[in-house]
Amino acid sequence: MSTSGNQPLSGAIFEESELLTVAELSRICAVDERHIVELVDEGVISIVEIGTTEWRFSGTALRRTRLALRLERDLEINLAGVALALDLMEEVERLRRALQERS
C-alpha cells in the first residue's frame, strides 16, 4: 500500500489586500516572469499602481492568473481567448449576484 496519500498538504493563506511583485506572482503560479508580462500585455491581469518602478499585483490578479493558466493548459486557449473568457465569466458572476439581490 502506498503512503503517498498520507502525506500532509502544505500551503499558504494569501490576503487579497497583499501586493505581489512579478517575481512573487511568477513563483506562486510556477510560471516564468515573461509569461506574467504577456498576461499583463494581453489584459488578462492588471498592475496595481503604487508609485514605484516595480509592478505590483493584487490578490485578484493572483486568482485571475491561476485561472488563466488553467484555461491555457486544459483548454489550449490562447491569451486573447483567455482574457475574453475571464471577462465573460466575471460578467456572468456579476449578473448572478444582481439576480440574487433582487430576490
Biopython code that builds the backbone (N, CA, C, O; Angstrom):
import numpy as np
from Bio.PDB.StructureBuilder import StructureBuilder

atoms = [
    (1, "MET", "N", (0.843, -1.181, 0.000)),
    (1, "MET", "CA", (0.000, 0.000, 0.000)),
    (1, "MET", "C", (0.885, 1.239, 0.000)),
    (1, "MET", "O", (1.880, 1.298, 0.722)),
    (2, "SER", "N", (0.529, 2.208, -0.793)),
    (2, "SER", "CA", (1.309, 3.439, -0.909)),
    (2, "SER", "C", (0.986, 4.386, 0.241)),
    (2, "SER", "O", (-0.162, 4.486, 0.672)),
    (3, "THR", "N", (2.004, 5.076, 0.729)),
    (3, "THR", "CA", (1.790, 6.039, 1.807)),
    (3, "THR", "C", (1.716, 7.471, 1.291)),
    (3, "THR", "O", (1.619, 8.412, 2.079)),
    (4, "SER", "N", (1.762, 7.641, -0.032)),
    (4, "SER", "CA", (1.761, 8.999, -0.571)),
    (4, "SER", "C", (0.468, 9.747, -0.256)),
    (4, "SER", "O", (0.480, 10.976, -0.182)),
    (5, "GLY", "N", (-0.628, 9.051, -0.073)),
    (5, "GLY", "CA", (-1.894, 9.691, 0.270)),
    (5, "GLY", "C", (-1.924, 10.170, 1.716)),
    (5, "GLY", "O", (-2.801, 10.949, 2.092)),
    (6, "ASN", "N", (-0.968, 9.710, 2.535)),
    (6, "ASN", "CA", (-0.937, 10.079, 3.939)),
    (6, "ASN", "C", (-0.061, 11.284, 4.225)),
    (6, "ASN", "O", (0.036, 11.722, 5.371)),
    (7, "GLN", "N", (0.578, 11.824, 3.200)),
    (7, "GLN", "CA", (1.453, 12.965, 3.420)),
    (7, "GLN", "C", (0.616, 14.222, 3.598)),
    (7, "GLN", "O", (-0.360, 14.429, 2.876)),
    (8, "PRO", "N", (0.993, 15.059, 4.556)),
    (8, "PRO", "CA", (0.223, 16.294, 4.769)),
    (8, "PRO", "C", (0.415, 17.268, 3.619)),
    (8, "PRO", "O", (1.482, 17.328, 3.007)),
    (9, "LEU", "N", (-0.629, 18.027, 3.335)),
    (9, "LEU", "CA", (-0.556, 19.075, 2.329)),
    (9, "LEU", "C", (-0.027, 20.339, 2.976)),
    (9, "LEU", "O", (-0.270, 20.588, 4.157)),
    (10, "SER", "N", (0.681, 21.123, 2.218)),
    (10, "SER", "CA", (1.151, 22.402, 2.741)),
    (10, "SER", "C", (0.669, 23.507, 1.830)),
    (10, "SER", "O", (0.423, 23.279, 0.646)),
    (11, "GLY", "N", (0.536, 24.678, 2.362)),
    (11, "GLY", "CA", (0.085, 25.820, 1.583)),
    (11, "GLY", "C", (0.229, 27.084, 2.400)),
    (11, "GLY", "O", (0.729, 27.072, 3.525)),
    (12, "ALA", "N", (-0.218, 28.165, 1.813)),
    (12, "ALA", "CA", (-0.146, 29.450, 2.491)),
    (12, "ALA", "C", (-1.452, 30.188, 2.281)),
    (12, "ALA", "O", (-2.090, 30.068, 1.235)),
    (13, "ILE", "N", (-1.835, 30.942, 3.273)),
    (13, "ILE", "CA", (-3.019, 31.785, 3.167)),
    (13, "ILE", "C", (-2.574, 33.126, 2.615)),
    (13, "ILE", "O", (-1.622, 33.731, 3.108)),
    (14, "PHE", "N", (-3.270, 33.580, 1.591)),
    (14, "PHE", "CA", (-2.904, 34.842, 0.956)),
    (14, "PHE", "C", (-4.042, 35.832, 1.152)),
    (14, "PHE", "O", (-5.182, 35.560, 0.775)),
    (15, "GLU", "N", (-3.738, 36.960, 1.730)),
    (15, "GLU", "CA", (-4.719, 38.011, 1.923)),
    (15, "GLU", "C", (-4.914, 38.779, 0.628)),
    (15, "GLU", "O", (-3.939, 39.166, -0.016)),
    (16, "GLU", "N", (-6.165, 39.005, 0.237)),
    (16, "GLU", "CA", (-6.475, 39.733, -1.003)),
    (16, "GLU", "C", (-5.861, 41.134, -0.998)),
    (16, "GLU", "O", (-5.575, 41.681, -2.063)),
    (17, "SER", "N", (-5.656, 41.716, 0.174)),
    (17, "SER", "CA", (-5.131, 43.079, 0.252)),
    (17, "SER", "C", (-3.612, 43.141, 0.085)),
    (17, "SER", "O", (-3.059, 44.223, -0.113)),
    (18, "GLU", "N", (-2.934, 41.997, 0.164)),
    (18, "GLU", "CA", (-1.484, 41.987, -0.019)),
    (18, "GLU", "C", (-1.138, 42.221, -1.478)),
    (18, "GLU", "O", (-1.910, 41.884, -2.376)),
    (19, "LEU", "N", (0.030, 42.802, -1.703)),
    (19, "LEU", "CA", (0.500, 43.042, -3.063)),
    (19, "LEU", "C", (1.678, 42.130, -3.372)),
    (19, "LEU", "O", (2.512, 41.855, -2.510)),
    (20, "LEU", "N", (1.732, 41.666, -4.623)),
    (20, "LEU", "CA", (2.786, 40.769, -5.069)),
    (20, "LEU", "C", (3.624, 41.430, -6.149)),
    (20, "LEU", "O", (3.105, 42.203, -6.954)),
    (21, "THR", "N", (4.907, 41.133, -6.171)),
    (21, "THR", "CA", (5.775, 41.569, -7.264)),
    (21, "THR", "C", (5.644, 40.563, -8.420)),
    (21, "THR", "O", (5.013, 39.516, -8.276)),
    (22, "VAL", "N", (6.238, 40.896, -9.542)),
    (22, "VAL", "CA", (6.244, 39.977, -10.680)),
    (22, "VAL", "C", (6.919, 38.664, -10.281)),
    (22, "VAL", "O", (6.429, 37.581, -10.601)),
    (23, "ALA", "N", (8.042, 38.773, -9.583)),
    (23, "ALA", "CA", (8.781, 37.576, -9.170)),
    (23, "ALA", "C", (7.940, 36.710, -8.238)),
    (23, "ALA", "O", (7.915, 35.488, -8.388)),
    (24, "GLU", "N", (7.258, 37.319, -7.287)),
    (24, "GLU", "CA", (6.425, 36.552, -6.357)),
    (24, "GLU", "C", (5.247, 35.893, -7.072)),
    (24, "GLU", "O", (4.943, 34.725, -6.827)),
    (25, "LEU", "N", (4.589, 36.637, -7.950)),
    (25, "LEU", "CA", (3.450, 36.089, -8.686)),
    (25, "LEU", "C", (3.897, 34.930, -9.572)),
    (25, "LEU", "O", (3.221, 33.904, -9.638)),
    (26, "SER", "N", (5.020, 35.086, -10.245)),
    (26, "SER", "CA", (5.501, 34.007, -11.108)),
    (26, "SER", "C", (5.905, 32.780, -10.287)),
    (26, "SER", "O", (5.689, 31.649, -10.721)),
    (27, "ARG", "N", (6.487, 32.995, -9.111)),
    (27, "ARG", "CA", (6.881, 31.870, -8.248)),
    (27, "ARG", "C", (5.653, 31.130, -7.734)),
    (27, "ARG", "O", (5.605, 29.901, -7.778)),
    (28, "ILE", "N", (4.660, 31.870, -7.248)),
    (28, "ILE", "CA", (3.445, 31.245, -6.713)),
    (28, "ILE", "C", (2.710, 30.454, -7.794)),
    (28, "ILE", "O", (2.177, 29.376, -7.531)),
    (29, "CYS", "N", (2.686, 30.997, -9.003)),
    (29, "CYS", "CA", (1.954, 30.354, -10.106)),
    (29, "CYS", "C", (2.830, 29.400, -10.911)),
    (29, "CYS", "O", (2.351, 28.756, -11.843)),
    (30, "ALA", "N", (4.105, 29.305, -10.558)),
    (30, "ALA", "CA", (5.050, 28.398, -11.213)),
    (30, "ALA", "C", (5.148, 28.641, -12.716)),
    (30, "ALA", "O", (5.110, 27.705, -13.515)),
    (31, "VAL", "N", (5.276, 29.921, -13.088)),
    (31, "VAL", "CA", (5.489, 30.287, -14.490)),
    (31, "VAL", "C", (6.647, 31.275, -14.570)),
    (31, "VAL", "O", (7.027, 31.893, -13.575)),
    (32, "ASP", "N", (7.189, 31.407, -15.751)),
    (32, "ASP", "CA", (8.268, 32.353, -15.988)),
    (32, "ASP", "C", (7.740, 33.787, -15.879)),
    (32, "ASP", "O", (6.582, 34.050, -16.204)),
    (33, "GLU", "N", (8.574, 34.698, -15.429)),
    (33, "GLU", "CA", (8.179, 36.105, -15.307)),
    (33, "GLU", "C", (7.741, 36.689, -16.646)),
    (33, "GLU", "O", (6.877, 37.565, -16.686)),
    (34, "ARG", "N", (8.327, 36.212, -17.737)),
    (34, "ARG", "CA", (7.928, 36.700, -19.064)),
    (34, "ARG", "C", (6.466, 36.390, -19.357)),
    (34, "ARG", "O", (5.787, 37.154, -20.044)),
    (35, "HIS", "N", (5.985, 35.260, -18.831)),
    (35, "HIS", "CA", (4.580, 34.906, -19.050)),
    (35, "HIS", "C", (3.665, 35.870, -18.287)),
    (35, "HIS", "O", (2.584, 36.209, -18.768)),
    (36, "ILE", "N", (4.089, 36.303, -17.118)),
    (36, "ILE", "CA", (3.321, 37.299, -16.361)),
    (36, "ILE", "C", (3.235, 38.589, -17.174)),
    (36, "ILE", "O", (2.172, 39.206, -17.242)),
    (37, "VAL", "N", (4.332, 38.997, -17.787)),
    (37, "VAL", "CA", (4.339, 40.197, -18.630)),
    (37, "VAL", "C", (3.373, 40.018, -19.806)),
    (37, "VAL", "O", (2.652, 40.950, -20.162)),
    (38, "GLU", "N", (3.354, 38.833, -20.406)),
    (38, "GLU", "CA", (2.422, 38.562, -21.506)),
    (38, "GLU", "C", (0.968, 38.664, -21.039)),
    (38, "GLU", "O", (0.115, 39.167, -21.770)),
    (39, "LEU", "N", (0.686, 38.189, -19.826)),
    (39, "LEU", "CA", (-0.678, 38.287, -19.280)),
    (39, "LEU", "C", (-1.090, 39.746, -19.098)),
    (39, "LEU", "O", (-2.236, 40.116, -19.357)),
    (40, "VAL", "N", (-0.144, 40.566, -18.649)),
    (40, "VAL", "CA", (-0.416, 41.998, -18.496)),
    (40, "VAL", "C", (-0.642, 42.637, -19.857)),
    (40, "VAL", "O", (-1.593, 43.396, -20.041)),
    (41, "ASP", "N", (0.231, 42.333, -20.808)),
    (41, "ASP", "CA", (0.125, 42.906, -22.150)),
    (41, "ASP", "C", (-1.202, 42.561, -22.818)),
    (41, "ASP", "O", (-1.752, 43.374, -23.561)),
    (42, "GLU", "N", (-1.716, 41.367, -22.559)),
    (42, "GLU", "CA", (-2.969, 40.919, -23.181)),
    (42, "GLU", "C", (-4.198, 41.385, -22.404)),
    (42, "GLU", "O", (-5.327, 41.207, -22.859)),
    (43, "GLY", "N", (-3.978, 41.983, -21.229)),
    (43, "GLY", "CA", (-5.103, 42.484, -20.444)),
    (43, "GLY", "C", (-5.747, 41.443, -19.551)),
    (43, "GLY", "O", (-6.843, 41.663, -19.033)),
    (44, "VAL", "N", (-5.088, 40.318, -19.363)),
    (44, "VAL", "CA", (-5.623, 39.262, -18.502)),
    (44, "VAL", "C", (-5.555, 39.693, -17.047)),
    (44, "VAL", "O", (-6.497, 39.472, -16.286)),
    (45, "ILE", "N", (-4.439, 40.311, -16.655)),
    (45, "ILE", "CA", (-4.283, 40.824, -15.292)),
    (45, "ILE", "C", (-3.851, 42.281, -15.360)),
    (45, "ILE", "O", (-3.295, 42.745, -16.356)),
    (46, "SER", "N", (-4.124, 42.986, -14.271)),
    (46, "SER", "CA", (-3.794, 44.409, -14.209)),
    (46, "SER", "C", (-2.771, 44.679, -13.124)),
    (46, "SER", "O", (-2.702, 43.978, -12.115)),
    (47, "ILE", "N", (-1.993, 45.695, -13.354)),
    (47, "ILE", "CA", (-0.993, 46.158, -12.397)),
    (47, "ILE", "C", (-1.672, 47.114, -11.425)),
    (47, "ILE", "O", (-2.504, 47.935, -11.813)),
    (48, "VAL", "N", (-1.300, 46.990, -10.155)),
    (48, "VAL", "CA", (-1.752, 47.951, -9.154)),
    (48, "VAL", "C", (-0.696, 49.037, -9.089)),
    (48, "VAL", "O", (0.456, 48.755, -8.762)),
    (49, "GLU", "N", (-1.065, 50.267, -9.394)),
    (49, "GLU", "CA", (-0.105, 51.378, -9.375)),
    (49, "GLU", "C", (0.146, 51.806, -7.936)),
    (49, "GLU", "O", (-0.789, 52.160, -7.217)),
    (50, "ILE", "N", (1.404, 51.773, -7.517)),
    (50, "ILE", "CA", (1.726, 52.212, -6.163)),
    (50, "ILE", "C", (2.864, 53.219, -6.144)),
    (50, "ILE", "O", (3.430, 53.499, -5.088)),
    (51, "GLY", "N", (3.199, 53.760, -7.301)),
    (51, "GLY", "CA", (4.209, 54.810, -7.363)),
    (51, "GLY", "C", (5.640, 54.335, -7.312)),
    (51, "GLY", "O", (6.536, 55.118, -6.999)),
    (52, "THR", "N", (5.881, 53.061, -7.613)),
    (52, "THR", "CA", (7.252, 52.570, -7.678)),
    (52, "THR", "C", (7.538, 52.105, -9.102)),
    (52, "THR", "O", (6.641, 52.046, -9.942)),
    (53, "THR", "N", (8.772, 51.784, -9.351)),
    (53, "THR", "CA", (9.138, 51.318, -10.688)),
    (53, "THR", "C", (8.841, 49.830, -10.870)),
    (53, "THR", "O", (8.832, 49.337, -11.998)),
    (54, "GLU", "N", (8.601, 49.118, -9.782)),
    (54, "GLU", "CA", (8.315, 47.685, -9.874)),
    (54, "GLU", "C", (6.809, 47.448, -9.898)),
    (54, "GLU", "O", (6.067, 48.049, -9.121)),
    (55, "TRP", "N", (6.365, 46.574, -10.790)),
    (55, "TRP", "CA", (4.950, 46.236, -10.872)),
    (55, "TRP", "C", (4.511, 45.509, -9.613)),
    (55, "TRP", "O", (5.264, 44.724, -9.037)),
    (56, "ARG", "N", (3.285, 45.779, -9.196)),
    (56, "ARG", "CA", (2.670, 45.086, -8.054)),
    (56, "ARG", "C", (1.297, 44.593, -8.485)),
    (56, "ARG", "O", (0.607, 45.237, -9.275)),
    (57, "PHE", "N", (0.910, 43.429, -7.947)),
    (57, "PHE", "CA", (-0.356, 42.804, -8.301)),
    (57, "PHE", "C", (-1.151, 42.487, -7.054)),
    (57, "PHE", "O", (-0.589, 42.170, -6.006)),
    (58, "SER", "N", (-2.466, 42.576, -7.175)),
    (58, "SER", "CA", (-3.364, 42.298, -6.048)),
    (58, "SER", "C", (-3.720, 40.816, -5.997)),
    (58, "SER", "O", (-3.323, 40.032, -6.859)),
    (59, "GLY", "N", (-4.471, 40.457, -4.974)),
    (59, "GLY", "CA", (-4.969, 39.092, -4.860)),
    (59, "GLY", "C", (-5.873, 38.711, -6.016)),
    (59, "GLY", "O", (-5.920, 37.545, -6.410)),
    (60, "THR", "N", (-6.586, 39.675, -6.561)),
    (60, "THR", "CA", (-7.432, 39.419, -7.732)),
    (60, "THR", "C", (-6.574, 38.976, -8.909)),
    (60, "THR", "O", (-6.961, 38.072, -9.649)),
    (61, "ALA", "N", (-5.423, 39.594, -9.090)),
    (61, "ALA", "CA", (-4.521, 39.206, -10.170)),
    (61, "ALA", "C", (-4.002, 37.786, -9.967)),
    (61, "ALA", "O", (-3.833, 37.040, -10.931)),
    (62, "LEU", "N", (-3.753, 37.415, -8.724)),
    (62, "LEU", "CA", (-3.317, 36.050, -8.433)),
    (62, "LEU", "C", (-4.397, 35.056, -8.834)),
    (62, "LEU", "O", (-4.113, 34.060, -9.498)),
    (63, "ARG", "N", (-5.615, 35.320, -8.438)),
    (63, "ARG", "CA", (-6.738, 34.434, -8.775)),
    (63, "ARG", "C", (-6.928, 34.352, -10.289)),
    (63, "ARG", "O", (-7.101, 33.261, -10.834)),
    (64, "ARG", "N", (-6.898, 35.503, -10.974)),
    (64, "ARG", "CA", (-7.066, 35.523, -12.436)),
    (64, "ARG", "C", (-5.901, 34.810, -13.137)),
    (64, "ARG", "O", (-6.104, 34.119, -14.135)),
    (65, "THR", "N", (-4.691, 34.980, -12.614)),
    (65, "THR", "CA", (-3.533, 34.326, -13.223)),
    (65, "THR", "C", (-3.663, 32.813, -13.140)),
    (65, "THR", "O", (-3.423, 32.111, -14.122)),
    (66, "ARG", "N", (-4.036, 32.315, -11.985)),
    (66, "ARG", "CA", (-4.188, 30.870, -11.818)),
    (66, "ARG", "C", (-5.269, 30.315, -12.738)),
    (66, "ARG", "O", (-5.086, 29.267, -13.356)),
    (67, "LEU", "N", (-6.384, 31.012, -12.827)),
    (67, "LEU", "CA", (-7.462, 30.573, -13.710)),
    (67, "LEU", "C", (-7.031, 30.660, -15.174)),
    (67, "LEU", "O", (-7.335, 29.767, -15.964)),
    (68, "ALA", "N", (-6.332, 31.722, -15.534)),
    (68, "ALA", "CA", (-5.848, 31.891, -16.906)),
    (68, "ALA", "C", (-4.903, 30.755, -17.286)),
    (68, "ALA", "O", (-4.985, 30.225, -18.393)),
    (69, "LEU", "N", (-4.022, 30.385, -16.389)),
    (69, "LEU", "CA", (-3.083, 29.304, -16.666)),
    (69, "LEU", "C", (-3.802, 27.976, -16.849)),
    (69, "LEU", "O", (-3.408, 27.168, -17.690)),
    (70, "ARG", "N", (-4.857, 27.744, -16.066)),
    (70, "ARG", "CA", (-5.646, 26.515, -16.244)),
    (70, "ARG", "C", (-6.357, 26.513, -17.583)),
    (70, "ARG", "O", (-6.397, 25.488, -18.263)),
    (71, "LEU", "N", (-6.925, 27.665, -17.975)),
    (71, "LEU", "CA", (-7.600, 27.738, -19.273)),
    (71, "LEU", "C", (-6.612, 27.494, -20.414)),
    (71, "LEU", "O", (-6.921, 26.784, -21.372)),
    (72, "GLU", "N", (-5.434, 28.083, -20.303)),
    (72, "GLU", "CA", (-4.397, 27.870, -21.326)),
    (72, "GLU", "C", (-4.004, 26.399, -21.414)),
    (72, "GLU", "O", (-3.930, 25.825, -22.501)),
    (73, "ARG", "N", (-3.758, 25.809, -20.272)),
    (73, "ARG", "CA", (-3.259, 24.434, -20.225)),
    (73, "ARG", "C", (-4.351, 23.417, -20.576)),
    (73, "ARG", "O", (-4.153, 22.566, -21.444)),
    (74, "ASP", "N", (-5.488, 23.507, -19.911)),
    (74, "ASP", "CA", (-6.514, 22.472, -20.049)),
    (74, "ASP", "C", (-7.325, 22.594, -21.331)),
    (74, "ASP", "O", (-7.672, 21.584, -21.943)),
    (75, "LEU", "N", (-7.631, 23.823, -21.744)),
    (75, "LEU", "CA", (-8.464, 24.022, -22.930)),
    (75, "LEU", "C", (-7.675, 24.506, -24.140)),
    (75, "LEU", "O", (-8.226, 24.679, -25.227)),
    (76, "GLU", "N", (-6.367, 24.722, -23.935)),
    (76, "GLU", "CA", (-5.481, 25.174, -25.001)),
    (76, "GLU", "C", (-5.990, 26.458, -25.668)),
    (76, "GLU", "O", (-5.979, 26.585, -26.892)),
    (77, "ILE", "N", (-6.433, 27.400, -24.835)),
    (77, "ILE", "CA", (-6.923, 28.692, -25.316)),
    (77, "ILE", "C", (-5.747, 29.664, -25.354)),
    (77, "ILE", "O", (-4.920, 29.671, -24.443)),
    (78, "ASN", "N", (-5.668, 30.492, -26.413)),
    (78, "ASN", "CA", (-4.597, 31.493, -26.475)),
    (78, "ASN", "C", (-4.911, 32.640, -25.515)),
    (78, "ASN", "O", (-6.011, 32.707, -24.965)),
    (79, "LEU", "N", (-3.953, 33.536, -25.314)),
    (79, "LEU", "CA", (-4.121, 34.591, -24.310)),
    (79, "LEU", "C", (-5.283, 35.536, -24.607)),
    (79, "LEU", "O", (-5.963, 35.978, -23.681)),
    (80, "ALA", "N", (-5.522, 35.852, -25.872)),
    (80, "ALA", "CA", (-6.659, 36.709, -26.203)),
    (80, "ALA", "C", (-7.965, 36.015, -25.818)),
    (80, "ALA", "O", (-8.875, 36.650, -25.286)),
    (81, "GLY", "N", (-8.053, 34.726, -26.084)),
    (81, "GLY", "CA", (-9.235, 33.955, -25.708)),
    (81, "GLY", "C", (-9.382, 33.836, -24.205)),
    (81, "GLY", "O", (-10.494, 33.879, -23.680)),
    (82, "VAL", "N", (-8.273, 33.687, -23.515)),
    (82, "VAL", "CA", (-8.288, 33.619, -22.050)),
    (82, "VAL", "C", (-8.827, 34.921, -21.470)),
    (82, "VAL", "O", (-9.671, 34.903, -20.573)),
    (83, "ALA", "N", (-8.343, 36.045, -21.978)),
    (83, "ALA", "CA", (-8.808, 37.352, -21.491)),
    (83, "ALA", "C", (-10.305, 37.489, -21.688)),
    (83, "ALA", "O", (-11.011, 37.930, -20.781)),
    (84, "LEU", "N", (-10.801, 37.117, -22.863)),
    (84, "LEU", "CA", (-12.232, 37.188, -23.146)),
    (84, "LEU", "C", (-13.017, 36.245, -22.240)),
    (84, "LEU", "O", (-14.044, 36.635, -21.684)),
    (85, "ALA", "N", (-12.544, 35.012, -22.086)),
    (85, "ALA", "CA", (-13.237, 34.037, -21.243)),
    (85, "ALA", "C", (-13.327, 34.522, -19.795)),
    (85, "ALA", "O", (-14.379, 34.399, -19.167)),
    (86, "LEU", "N", (-12.244, 35.068, -19.268)),
    (86, "LEU", "CA", (-12.249, 35.563, -17.888)),
    (86, "LEU", "C", (-13.219, 36.724, -17.723)),
    (86, "LEU", "O", (-13.950, 36.792, -16.734)),
    (87, "ASP", "N", (-13.226, 37.635, -18.685)),
    (87, "ASP", "CA", (-14.153, 38.764, -18.618)),
    (87, "ASP", "C", (-15.601, 38.285, -18.651)),
    (87, "ASP", "O", (-16.440, 38.788, -17.904)),
    (88, "LEU", "N", (-15.897, 37.317, -19.513)),
    (88, "LEU", "CA", (-17.258, 36.786, -19.598)),
    (88, "LEU", "C", (-17.650, 36.035, -18.332)),
    (88, "LEU", "O", (-18.790, 36.137, -17.878)),
    (89, "MET", "N", (-16.719, 35.287, -17.761)),
    (89, "MET", "CA", (-17.001, 34.568, -16.516)),
    (89, "MET", "C", (-17.301, 35.549, -15.380)),
    (89, "MET", "O", (-18.203, 35.317, -14.575)),
    (90, "GLU", "N", (-16.549, 36.632, -15.320)),
    (90, "GLU", "CA", (-16.796, 37.641, -14.286)),
    (90, "GLU", "C", (-18.130, 38.341, -14.502)),
    (90, "GLU", "O", (-18.823, 38.664, -13.537)),
    (91, "GLU", "N", (-18.496, 38.578, -15.758)),
    (91, "GLU", "CA", (-19.781, 39.209, -16.058)),
    (91, "GLU", "C", (-20.937, 38.295, -15.658)),
    (91, "GLU", "O", (-21.931, 38.765, -15.103)),
    (92, "VAL", "N", (-20.821, 37.013, -15.931)),
    (92, "VAL", "CA", (-21.853, 36.055, -15.523)),
    (92, "VAL", "C", (-21.992, 36.061, -14.002)),
    (92, "VAL", "O", (-23.106, 36.060, -13.481)),
    (93, "GLU", "N", (-20.876, 36.066, -13.298)),
    (93, "GLU", "CA", (-20.917, 36.093, -11.832)),
    (93, "GLU", "C", (-21.569, 37.383, -11.322)),
    (93, "GLU", "O", (-22.349, 37.348, -10.371)),
    (94, "ARG", "N", (-21.254, 38.512, -11.947)),
    (94, "ARG", "CA", (-21.853, 39.780, -11.546)),
    (94, "ARG", "C", (-23.363, 39.746, -11.758)),
    (94, "ARG", "O", (-24.121, 40.210, -10.906)),
    (95, "LEU", "N", (-23.796, 39.206, -12.877)),
    (95, "LEU", "CA", (-25.229, 39.111, -13.171)),
    (95, "LEU", "C", (-25.934, 38.160, -12.209)),
    (95, "LEU", "O", (-27.067, 38.424, -11.806)),
    (96, "ARG", "N", (-25.294, 37.078, -11.841)),
    (96, "ARG", "CA", (-25.877, 36.142, -10.859)),
    (96, "ARG", "C", (-26.072, 36.828, -9.510)),
    (96, "ARG", "O", (-27.110, 36.671, -8.868)),
    (97, "ARG", "N", (-25.056, 37.595, -9.085)),
    (97, "ARG", "CA", (-25.184, 38.315, -7.809)),
    (97, "ARG", "C", (-26.325, 39.321, -7.863)),
    (97, "ARG", "O", (-27.081, 39.463, -6.902)),
    (98, "ALA", "N", (-26.448, 40.026, -8.999)),
    (98, "ALA", "CA", (-27.517, 41.006, -9.150)),
    (98, "ALA", "C", (-28.881, 40.337, -9.097)),
    (98, "ALA", "O", (-29.814, 40.894, -8.520)),
    (99, "LEU", "N", (-29.019, 39.156, -9.685)),
    (99, "LEU", "CA", (-30.284, 38.438, -9.639)),
    (99, "LEU", "C", (-30.598, 37.979, -8.224)),
    (99, "LEU", "O", (-31.752, 38.040, -7.799)),
    (100, "GLN", "N", (-29.601, 37.527, -7.493)),
    (100, "GLN", "CA", (-29.810, 37.084, -6.121)),
    (100, "GLN", "C", (-30.243, 38.243, -5.227)),
    (100, "GLN", "O", (-31.065, 38.066, -4.328)),
    (101, "GLU", "N", (-29.690, 39.424, -5.475)),
    (101, "GLU", "CA", (-30.052, 40.607, -4.681)),
    (101, "GLU", "C", (-31.491, 41.023, -4.938)),
    (101, "GLU", "O", (-32.140, 41.576, -4.051)),
    (102, "ARG", "N", (-32.000, 40.767, -6.134)),
    (102, "ARG", "CA", (-33.380, 41.146, -6.484)),
    (102, "ARG", "C", (-34.393, 40.214, -5.840)),
    (102, "ARG", "O", (-35.536, 40.613, -5.620)),
    (103, "SER", "N", (-33.997, 38.970, -5.529)),
    (103, "SER", "CA", (-34.979, 38.041, -4.979)),
    (103, "SER", "C", (-35.000, 38.013, -3.489)),
    (103, "SER", "O", (-35.784, 37.271, -2.897)),
]
sb = StructureBuilder()
sb.init_structure("model")
sb.init_model(0)
sb.init_chain("A")
sb.init_seg("    ")
for serial, (resi, resn, name, xyz) in enumerate(atoms, 1):
    if name == "N":
        sb.init_residue(resn, " ", resi, " ")
    sb.init_atom(name, np.array(xyz, "f"), 0.0, 1.0, " ", f" {name:<3s}", serial, name[0])
structure = sb.get_structure()
